C-alpha cells in the first residue's frame, strides 16, 4: 500500500501509474514480450496504517485483461489450508526486483534473491525498538543479515515459494510482499542490508483478495 499512497495514507490517482508485465531490462523500452497496462483503480486495504506499515497491501485493477505468455505468467495465492507462519520458518523464499544494489544504484536488469524466513522472536531480538513497532500478526521477517537483501525500490515485490505438483511441474505461490526495512545506520533514507526485512503476510489476507482477484 505504501507504494501507491501519499504519506498520509491517501491513495494516489490511478492515472499516475502504468503497469508493465514481462519486463526484465528497464533500459530496453522495446523489450520483446512486454505488456503495458493502464490502471483502472487502486484498492487499499481498509486496515492499512501508514505509520506502522500494518496491512501494507493494495491491489491494482487494470483497464484491460492480461495475456498469459512465455514471459507473463500468473502467481498463485497461498494455499489457505496451510497458512501458519510456522510452515515457512527456516525456508527460503524467492524475491525479485530492481531495487538499490550494493553501490546504491537502481538495477537495470531484474535481480533475484533467496531469503530465509525467521521466527518473529528472532526478528524482534535483533532490534527490539524497530521490529516491535513494525511487525504484527500479519507480517513476517526474512533475510540472512549478511549484506545480501532487498532494498529501496523493491517494495511491493512478492516473496514466492515453489510447490511441486504430482506431474513433476512447479507452481509458484505468493506468501509475502516486501514492506519495510530498518534504515541504514549511516543513511536513514536507505535500507540496512544487515537487518531482517519485514514482509506483509498475504496468507492472512486471502479472503480480502478473493473478493477482487478472479
C-alpha positions as CSV (number, residue, x, y, z in Angstrom):
1,X,0.0,0.0,0.0
2,X,2.8,2.5,0.8
3,X,4.0,2.3,-2.8
4,X,0.7,3.7,-4.1
5,X,-0.3,6.2,-1.4
6,X,0.7,9.6,-0.1
7,X,2.5,10.0,3.2
8,X,-0.9,10.4,4.9
9,X,-2.2,7.0,3.6
10,X,-4.4,8.5,0.9
11,X,-4.3,6.6,-2.5
12,X,-2.5,8.3,-5.4
13,X,-4.5,8.8,-8.6
14,X,-4.7,5.6,-10.6
15,X,-3.8,7.5,-13.8
16,X,-0.4,8.2,-12.3
17,X,0.5,4.5,-12.7
18,X,1.4,2.3,-15.7
19,X,1.9,-1.5,-15.2
20,X,4.5,-3.3,-17.3
21,X,4.3,-7.1,-17.4
22,X,7.1,-9.4,-18.7
23,X,9.7,-6.6,-18.2
24,X,13.3,-7.6,-17.5
25,X,15.6,-4.9,-18.7
26,X,14.5,-1.4,-17.6
27,X,16.7,0.3,-20.2
28,X,15.1,-1.7,-23.1
29,X,11.9,0.1,-23.8
30,X,11.1,-2.2,-26.7
31,X,11.7,-5.4,-24.9
32,X,10.0,-8.3,-26.7
33,X,7.1,-9.9,-24.8
34,X,6.3,-6.9,-22.6
35,X,2.7,-5.8,-22.0
36,X,1.8,-2.3,-20.9
37,X,-1.4,-1.7,-19.0
38,X,-3.2,1.3,-17.6
39,X,-4.6,1.1,-14.0
40,X,-8.4,1.5,-13.7
41,X,-8.4,1.7,-9.9
42,X,-6.4,1.2,-6.7
43,X,-7.8,-0.7,-3.7
44,X,-6.0,0.0,-0.4
45,X,-6.7,-2.4,2.4
46,X,-9.1,-0.7,4.9
47,X,-6.8,-1.6,7.9
48,X,-3.7,0.0,6.3
49,X,-1.8,2.0,8.9
50,X,0.8,4.2,7.2
51,X,2.6,5.0,10.5
52,X,3.3,1.4,11.3
53,X,3.0,-0.3,7.9
54,X,0.2,-2.5,9.2
55,X,-1.9,-4.2,6.5
56,X,0.6,-2.8,3.9
57,X,-1.3,-4.2,1.0
58,X,-3.0,-2.9,-2.2
59,X,-4.5,-4.3,-5.4
60,X,-4.2,-2.6,-8.8
61,X,-7.2,-3.2,-11.0
62,X,-6.1,-3.0,-14.7
63,X,-8.0,-1.4,-17.5
64,X,-7.7,-4.5,-19.7
65,X,-7.0,-8.2,-19.4
66,X,-3.6,-9.7,-19.2
67,X,-2.5,-12.2,-21.9
68,X,-0.5,-15.1,-20.4
69,X,2.6,-15.9,-22.5
70,X,6.0,-17.4,-22.0
71,X,7.2,-14.1,-20.4
72,X,4.0,-13.3,-18.5
73,X,2.7,-16.0,-16.1
74,X,0.4,-15.8,-13.0
75,X,1.5,-16.5,-9.5
76,X,-0.9,-18.5,-7.3
77,X,-2.3,-17.4,-4.0
78,X,-1.1,-19.2,-0.9
79,X,-3.0,-22.5,0.0
80,X,-5.5,-21.5,2.7
81,X,-5.2,-25.0,4.3
82,X,-1.6,-24.2,5.4
83,X,-1.4,-20.5,6.3
84,X,0.5,-20.8,9.6
85,X,3.8,-18.9,9.8
86,X,5.4,-22.0,11.3
87,X,5.1,-23.8,8.0
88,X,7.6,-21.5,6.3
89,X,10.1,-20.6,9.1
90,X,13.5,-21.8,8.1
91,X,12.6,-22.0,4.4
92,X,13.9,-19.8,1.6
93,X,11.5,-17.7,-0.4
94,X,12.4,-16.1,-3.7
95,X,12.1,-12.3,-4.3
96,X,12.9,-10.3,-7.5
97,X,13.2,-6.6,-8.1
98,X,15.1,-3.7,-9.5
99,X,15.9,-2.1,-6.1
100,X,19.2,-0.5,-5.0
101,X,22.3,-2.6,-5.3
102,X,25.4,-2.7,-3.1
103,X,26.6,0.5,-4.7
104,X,23.3,2.4,-4.1
105,X,22.3,2.3,-7.7
106,X,19.0,1.1,-9.2
107,X,19.5,-2.2,-11.1
108,X,18.9,-2.1,-14.8
109,X,18.1,-5.8,-15.1
110,X,15.7,-7.8,-12.8
111,X,17.6,-9.4,-10.0
112,X,16.6,-12.4,-7.8
113,X,17.4,-13.3,-4.2
114,X,16.6,-16.1,-1.9
115,X,15.7,-15.1,1.7
116,X,15.2,-17.3,4.7
117,X,12.0,-16.7,6.8
118,X,12.8,-16.4,10.5
119,X,10.6,-16.6,13.6
120,X,9.2,-13.3,14.9
121,X,11.1,-13.7,18.2
122,X,14.3,-13.9,16.3
123,X,13.4,-10.8,14.3
124,X,12.4,-8.9,17.5
125,X,15.6,-9.8,19.4
126,X,17.7,-8.4,16.5
127,X,16.4,-4.9,17.2
128,X,13.5,-4.6,19.6
129,X,12.9,-0.9,19.2
130,X,12.3,-1.2,15.4
131,X,10.7,-4.5,15.0
132,X,8.3,-4.2,17.9
133,X,6.8,-1.2,16.0
134,X,6.7,-2.7,12.5
135,X,6.0,-6.4,13.0
136,X,2.5,-7.7,13.6
137,X,0.4,-10.9,13.4
138,X,0.0,-10.2,9.7
139,X,3.7,-9.8,8.9
140,X,6.9,-11.9,8.9
141,X,10.6,-11.3,8.7
142,X,13.2,-12.8,6.3
143,X,16.8,-12.4,5.4
144,X,20.3,-13.5,6.3
145,X,21.7,-10.3,7.7
146,X,24.8,-10.6,5.6
147,X,24.6,-7.7,3.2
148,X,22.5,-9.6,0.6
149,X,19.0,-8.3,0.7
150,X,16.2,-6.5,-1.0
151,X,16.4,-2.7,-0.6
152,X,14.8,0.6,-1.6
153,X,12.9,0.2,-4.8
154,X,12.0,-3.5,-4.1
155,X,8.9,-2.6,-2.0
156,X,5.7,-4.3,-3.3
157,X,7.6,-7.2,-4.8
158,X,6.4,-10.7,-3.9
159,X,8.1,-13.5,-2.0
160,X,7.2,-16.8,-3.7
161,X,7.7,-20.4,-2.8
162,X,7.8,-23.3,-5.3
163,X,5.3,-26.1,-4.9
164,X,6.0,-29.3,-6.8
165,X,2.9,-30.8,-8.5
166,X,2.1,-34.5,-8.9
167,X,3.2,-34.4,-12.5
168,X,6.6,-33.0,-11.5
169,X,5.9,-29.5,-12.7
170,X,6.5,-26.5,-10.4
171,X,3.8,-24.0,-9.3
172,X,4.8,-20.7,-7.6
173,X,2.7,-19.5,-4.6
174,X,2.8,-15.9,-3.2
175,X,3.3,-15.7,0.5
176,X,4.8,-12.2,1.2
177,X,5.0,-8.6,-0.1
178,X,8.2,-6.6,0.6
179,X,7.0,-3.9,3.1
180,X,9.6,-2.4,5.3
181,X,13.2,-2.4,6.5
182,X,15.3,-0.9,9.2
183,X,17.2,2.2,8.0
184,X,20.9,2.1,7.4
185,X,22.9,3.4,10.4
186,X,24.7,6.0,8.3
187,X,21.8,6.9,5.9
188,X,18.2,6.7,7.2
189,X,16.9,7.0,3.6
190,X,18.4,3.7,2.6
191,X,17.8,0.1,3.8
192,X,20.1,-1.7,6.2
193,X,21.2,-4.8,4.4
194,X,22.5,-6.3,7.7
195,X,18.9,-6.4,9.1
196,X,15.8,-8.5,8.5
197,X,13.2,-7.3,6.0
198,X,9.5,-7.1,7.0
199,X,7.0,-8.7,4.7
200,X,3.2,-8.4,4.6
201,X,1.9,-12.0,5.0
202,X,-0.6,-12.4,2.2
203,X,-1.8,-15.7,3.7
204,X,-3.6,-13.6,6.3
205,X,-5.5,-11.6,3.6
206,X,-6.7,-14.4,1.3
207,X,-10.4,-13.6,1.9
208,X,-9.9,-9.9,1.1
209,X,-8.0,-10.7,-2.1
210,X,-10.5,-13.4,-3.2
211,X,-13.2,-10.7,-3.4
212,X,-11.3,-8.9,-6.2
213,X,-9.0,-11.4,-7.8
214,X,-10.5,-13.6,-10.5
